[in-house]
């Protein structure tokens, strides 16, 4: 149904004629909650094309299927519940899609962080920094006065440590 069909409204006499019913029947269906038309400031009923379709469905269920008005009310309520659940399912499906995309983005960030964490850098006595392979320690140059010296792993001192030991020789 197009958008205009839901915005066009009819007074009770026109809606009754379109639905093939007496206006009093529409009033009764309104009281029973089978159809709930819009109201004007003066409390007059205004029916949309959707309301007219619903009135026709009520009439079909009553006359052709032999269902009483309480049964029809229950059927219409269940149809409304189904429509609401479908809308909720669609909203949840969209949310799941968004969450999966967010999870993928976060996994990529974690992978990049792991990659960065696995990088190892080495600095020489002049302060030059260079990347080295993980597990590789550059050989220490011959110490000169005041330079930092790298002690390659495994540390010649028998200890259980993963620390990189640097120390200054000579004067400070």
matplotlib code that plots the C-alpha trace (Angstrom):
import matplotlib.pyplot as plt

x = [0.0, 1.4, 1.9, -1.0, -3.4, -2.6, -2.9, -6.3, -9.1, -12.8, -15.8, -17.8, -20.5, -17.9, -15.8, -19.0, -19.9, -16.4, -16.4, -19.9, -21.3, -23.7, -22.1, -23.5, -21.5, -18.3, -19.2, -19.7, -16.4, -14.7, -16.3, -15.1, -11.6, -11.6, -10.9, -9.6, -10.1, -8.4, -10.4, -11.0, -11.0, -14.8, -14.3, -15.6, -14.2, -11.8, -11.0, -7.9, -7.7, -5.9, -8.9, -11.3, -9.2, -9.3, -13.1, -13.4, -11.2, -13.5, -16.5, -14.9, -13.9, -17.4, -19.5, -17.4, -15.5, -18.2, -15.9, -17.5, -16.3, -14.2, -12.4, -11.8, -10.5, -8.0, -7.0, -6.3, -4.4, -2.2, -1.6, -0.5, 1.8, 3.3, 4.0, 5.6, 7.8, 8.8, 9.8, 11.8, 13.5, 14.5, 15.9, 17.8, 19.2, 20.4, 21.9, 23.7, 25.1, 26.4, 27.9, 29.6, 31.1, 32.3, 33.7, 35.6, 37.0, 38.0, 39.7, 41.7, 42.7, 43.8, 45.8, 47.5, 48.3, 49.7, 51.9, 53.2, 53.8, 55.9, 58.2, 61.6, 63.8, 67.4, 69.3, 73.0, 75.2, 74.4, 70.7, 69.9, 66.9, 66.5, 64.0, 65.4, 64.0, 62.3, 64.8, 67.8, 70.1, 72.7, 76.3, 77.7, 80.5, 83.6, 82.8, 84.3, 84.2, 80.6, 78.8, 75.9, 76.8, 74.3, 74.7, 73.5, 71.0, 71.5, 72.9, 76.3, 75.1, 73.1, 69.7, 66.1, 65.3, 64.0, 65.3, 67.7, 70.5, 72.2, 74.8, 77.1, 80.9, 83.4, 82.3, 78.8]
y = [0.0, 3.4, 6.2, 8.3, 5.5, 5.6, 9.4, 9.7, 9.6, 9.0, 10.0, 7.1, 7.1, 6.9, 4.2, 2.2, 2.4, 1.4, -1.6, -2.6, -2.2, 0.0, 2.9, 1.5, -1.7, 0.4, 2.1, -1.3, -2.6, 0.5, -0.1, -3.8, -2.7, -4.5, -1.3, 1.9, 4.9, 8.3, 10.9, 14.6, 17.2, 16.9, 13.1, 12.2, 9.0, 9.2, 5.9, 5.3, 3.0, 0.5, 0.7, 0.0, -3.0, -4.3, -3.8, -5.9, -8.6, -8.6, -9.0, -11.8, -13.7, -13.2, -14.0, -16.4, -18.2, -18.1, -16.8, -14.8, -11.3, -12.4, -14.9, -12.2, -9.9, -12.6, -13.3, -9.7, -9.4, -12.4, -10.9, -7.6, -9.6, -11.4, -8.1, -6.7, -9.7, -9.5, -5.9, -6.8, -9.7, -7.3, -4.8, -7.6, -8.9, -5.4, -5.1, -8.5, -7.4, -4.2, -6.1, -8.6, -5.7, -4.1, -7.4, -7.8, -4.2, -4.9, -8.2, -6.3, -3.8, -6.6, -8.3, -5.0, -4.5, -8.1, -7.4, -4.2, -5.9, -8.6, -6.0, -5.7, -2.7, -2.2, 1.1, 1.7, 3.8, 6.9, 6.4, 5.1, 2.8, -0.1, -3.0, -6.5, -10.0, -11.3, -13.4, -11.7, -9.6, -7.5, -8.1, -5.6, -3.4, -3.0, -0.8, 2.7, 5.1, 6.1, 3.9, 1.6, -2.0, -4.7, -8.1, -10.7, -13.4, -15.8, -13.8, -15.1, -14.7, -17.8, -16.4, -17.0, -13.6, -12.3, -8.9, -7.1, -5.9, -2.6, -0.9, 2.1, 1.6, 4.1, 7.5, 8.9]
z = [0.0, -0.8, 1.7, 0.4, 1.1, 4.8, 5.0, 3.2, 5.7, 5.4, 7.5, 8.9, 6.2, 3.4, 5.2, 5.8, 2.1, 1.0, 3.4, 2.5, 6.0, 7.9, 9.9, 13.1, 12.5, 12.3, 15.6, 17.2, 15.8, 17.2, 20.7, 20.5, 19.5, 16.2, 14.3, 15.9, 13.7, 14.2, 16.0, 15.2, 17.9, 18.0, 18.5, 15.0, 13.6, 10.6, 8.8, 6.7, 3.7, 6.0, 8.4, 5.5, 4.5, 8.1, 8.2, 5.0, 6.6, 9.7, 7.5, 5.5, 8.7, 10.1, 7.1, 5.0, 7.8, 10.5, 13.2, 16.0, 16.9, 19.9, 17.6, 15.0, 17.7, 18.8, 15.2, 14.5, 17.8, 16.9, 13.4, 15.1, 17.4, 14.5, 12.7, 15.8, 16.2, 12.6, 13.0, 16.2, 14.3, 11.5, 14.0, 15.8, 12.5, 11.7, 15.2, 14.8, 11.5, 13.1, 16.0, 13.7, 11.8, 15.1, 16.3, 13.0, 13.4, 17.0, 15.9, 13.4, 16.0, 18.3, 15.5, 14.7, 18.4, 18.7, 15.6, 17.1, 20.4, 18.7, 17.2, 18.9, 18.7, 19.5, 20.3, 20.0, 22.1, 20.0, 20.6, 17.0, 17.1, 14.7, 14.4, 14.9, 14.6, 17.7, 19.7, 18.1, 20.1, 18.3, 19.2, 21.7, 20.3, 22.3, 25.2, 25.2, 28.1, 29.1, 26.5, 27.2, 26.6, 25.5, 27.2, 24.6, 25.6, 27.1, 29.9, 31.0, 34.6, 35.5, 36.2, 35.1, 33.5, 30.2, 31.0, 28.6, 30.7, 29.9, 32.0, 31.7, 31.8, 33.0, 34.3, 34.4]

ax = plt.figure().add_subplot(projection="3d")
ax.plot(x, y, z, "-o")
ax.set_aspect("equal")
plt.show()
